[in-house]
Amino acid sequence: MKDRFIIKKWLLMGMVFLVAGLLGACAETPVADEDAYQIYTLSSTETKVEGHAHHMEATQNDAMINELVQALSEPSKNLEYKAPLAMGFTVRSINHKDGKLTLDVSEEYLNLSPTTEVLVRAAIVRTLAQLPIVRYVEITVEGKQLFDNAGNVVGLMSADLFIDNDGNEINTYELARVKLYFANAEGDKLIGGYREKYYSTNMPKERFVVEELIAGPSGKIEGLYPTINPEVKVLGVTTQDGVCYVNLDAGFLTVVNNVSMELSIYSIVNSLAELSNVNKVQILVNGEVPASFGQSVYERNLDYVTTLEK
């Protein structure tokens, strides 16, 4: 009886330890934080922007804005990164109205180097534009408009102005000015239009062009229409010996509006051919050239191009 009691005692203790272990394991399981925001900061070398998770404590709109601005102002204790609002200038005022948030900063902001200034802008905009109430961010200096290094007014900025590829790190931004070809109203001709946007330098410019084509016309120029199904996914874009290989998913075979497949192809070809390093283009669908394509490699064809009617 005594031996049987001892066995039961040890079995009971074993079950207690097992349950405790399971509870401990459950306690260590990370739980998704629905209130987590990304606070974007500059790397210590000021060459890229990095995201850091932030748990939002505020619940009211103005308080949420102030909390993010405060987080953007707090330097790293271990100097692993630099806070964009702690770079030698101060925030004079914050104004939010109708989806536009204006951040007025002191004149010391103008002492930032051109590269650092773009990264600071990117970090501020990408952080604050996460709030549903903020569609655009504007930075002013002592109440006056901010100008970029080329002397152009920066104006209102949205998060998608700063393009980056997948991941938590955003490399140095570069302003790209590319010519994209979209369809006319009838869908039988292409019309070229220029687009300026900052993009991450870890993304090939060729891919940037393709993704901007998929995104469609910006709306700034009337009379331009999409040539590619907006649901298309880019599987890969590489360039070798002057030939750009564009690999898309099967969604590319579904044309939009009344645009023909041929016109859709040449919108990509002609747009990429505007880049100095691209002479020819091969479009693949899931890694293969579709049998319905008339050829495997395409060159620029201006016969499809017309001008916008005034």
N, C-alpha and C positions, 0 to 999 in steps of 0.2 A: 504494500500500500504506500509505504514511504517513497519507494522508487517511482511508483506511478505518479505520486504527487509532485515529485521533483521534475519529472518529465513534463507534466502539464504546466508547471511553473515556467520552465524554460521555453516551452512552446508559446505560452502567453506573452512572455517578454519579447520573444522573437517577433511576434505579430505586432507588438507595440512599436518596436524599432522599425519594422517594415512600413507600418502606416505613417510613422513620423518621417521616414525617409521619403515616402511618396508625397507627403504634404510639403516637405522641404523642397522637393523637385518642382512641385507645382508653384511654390512661391517664387522660384527662380525663373520661371517661364516668363519671357517678356510679353507684356500686354500692349496691344496697339494703342497709341495715344492719339485720339482724334483731335486733340488740341495742339498737336505738334506743328510748329512752323519752322521754316529754315531761316536762320540768320546768316546772311552772306557777308563774308569778310574777305580781306585781302591776305594772300599768303605773306609770310615774313619777308620774302624777296620782292614783293609787289609785282609778281608776274602772272598771277591767276586769282580767281575768285573761288572761295570754298564755302560750302554750306554746313551749318551746324544746327542740330535740332534744338528747338526752344519750346518749352511748354508754356502756352498762353494762360496767364492767370486772370487777366482782365476779361470782362464780358461786355462792357459798353463800348460803342464805336470809338469815341474819343480816347478812352482809356487804353484801348487796344493799340491805337496809333502811337500814343505816348510810350507804351510799353515796348513796342518794336523800335522806336527811335532811341529809347534808352539802351536797349540791347545793342543797337548799332554803334553806341557811343562808349561801350565798355571795352577797354583794351584787354588783351589776353594776359593772364597772370604769368604764364610761362613763355610768353613772347613767341608762341607758335603761329600766331596770325596777327593782323592789324585791323582794328575796328575802323570802318570807313568814316565814321563821324568823330574820330579821334586822330585826325591827321593834320592837326595844326590850325584848324578853323573851328568856329562855333556855329551852332544853329541859333539864329536870331528869332525865328518864329515858324509856326506850323499852322497852315490854314487848309481846311478841307471843306469842299463844297461841290455838290453835284458830281461826285465821282472823281473829282480832280483834287489832288493833294499837292500843295505848294510848300516847299521847304526853302525858306530864305536863310542863307548862310552869310558869314562874315567875309570880308574881302580877302582874307588869308587863303581862301579856297583857290584863288587865282594863282597861287604860288605852286600848286601841284604840277608835276610834270605832265605832259599830254597823255602818256600811257597810263600813269597812275590815276589821272583824272577820269579817264574812261572806265577804269576798273571800279573806282569809287562810285561813279554814276550807276554802273551795272549792279553793284552790291546793294545800293540804296533802293533802286527801282525794283529789283527782283524780290527784295525783302518786303517792301511796303505793298507791292501790287498783289501779294498773296491775300490781302484782305478783300473780301467781296465788295466792300464799299469803295475801294480804290481802283479805278480803271486806268488813271493816268497819274504820273508823278512829274512835277515841274520843279526844277532847282533854279532859284534866283540868287543873285549876289548883291547884298545890300539893297534889295528891292528892284534891281535891274536884271534884264534878261541875261542868260548865260550864253556865251558863244563858244563853239568848239575851236579846235586848233586851226581849222581852215577858215575861221571867221564867219561861220554860219550859225544862225540862231538854233540852239538846241531844242527849245520848246517843250511840248508835252511828250512824255515817254511812257510806253507801256512795256510790260515784261517781255513781250515777244519781239521787241526791238533788239534785244540782245540774244542772239541765237547761240545755243550750245548743243553739243551732242549728249547722249545718255551718260549718266553718271553724276556724282556729287561735286565734281570739280569742273570749273569752267576756265579754260586757258585764256591767255591774253586775247582781248577783243580787237578786231580790225574792221574798219569801215569798208564795206564792199559796194561797188557801184557796178551792177550787172544789167545787161540788156536781156529782157525776157520776151518771148513771143507768145501772145495769147490770140484767141480767135476773135473775128469780127462778129457782128450780130447775126449774119447769115450762116456762120460756121464753115465757110468755104475758103477763107483767107486768114493769114496771120498778120498781126500788127505788133511791132516791136515797141517796147516801152522800158524806160530805165527804172531801176529800183535801188535805193540806198538803204543799207541795213548793217548793223554791227553783227559779226558772227565770230564764233570761237575759232581760233587758228588751229585747233586740233581736229577741225572738220575740213575735209578737202573742199575747195571752192566749187568743184564740179558737183559735189553732193548738195552743197548749199543751193546751187542753181536749180537742180532737179526738185528739191524739196520746196523751193519757192514757187516753182511752176505748179506743183501739186496743190499748194496753198491757194493758188488762184490769184486773180487781179486784186490789188489792194483797195480799189474803189476810188483812189485819188484821180485816176484817169478814166473818164466815162467812155463807153464804147468798147471796152475789152471784156472778153468772156473766157471762162475756163476751157482748157483743152484736155485736161486729164481728170479722171475720176478722183475726187478728194479722199476717197477711202483707200487709195493705193498706198502700199507700204514699200519703202525703199529697202531692198535686201543688200545692196552693195553698189558702190560706185568707185571705179579705179581707172586710172589712165596710164597707158604704157605706149611708148613710141608714137605719141600723137593720137592714139585711138582711145576713146573713152568708153568703157564698158559699163553699162547701166543695167543693173539687175533689179527687176520689179516683181511684185507678186501678181497673181492672176487677175487682180482687180483692174489692172491696166487694160485688159481686153474688153472691159465694159466701158464703152464710150459715154460721154456726157452730152446732153443737149442734142444737137444735130451735127456735131463734129465728127468727121470721118476718122477712122483709125490712122490713115495716112497723114492727115493734118495733125493728129495728136503726136505721131512719131516725129514729124518735122518741127513741131514746137520745141521738142527736146533737142533735136539735132541742131537746129539753127541757134538756139539759146546757148548750148554748150560750145558751138563753133565760134561764138563771140570771144571765148577765152583764148588767150594767145597760145596755150599749150595743147589745144584740141583741134585736130584736123578732120577726124572721122569719128563716128559714133556707132556702137553696136548695142542694140537694146535686147535684153534677155528677159524672159518671163520664167520665173522659178529656175533660173540657170540655163534655160534653153531658148534658142531662137524659134518662135512659133512658125509653124508651116504656113500660116496665113500671111506672113510678112513677105513682101515681094523680094527682099534681099536681106543679107545678113549685116552688111556694113553700109552706113549712110554718110553722105557728105552734105554740106550746106546746100540748100536749094532755095534761092530767092524768088523762084517763080510763084511760090505760095504766099509771098509777102506783098502786102498792100499798105497804104497809109490811112490814117484815121481821117474820116470825112469831117469837115468842119461845118 
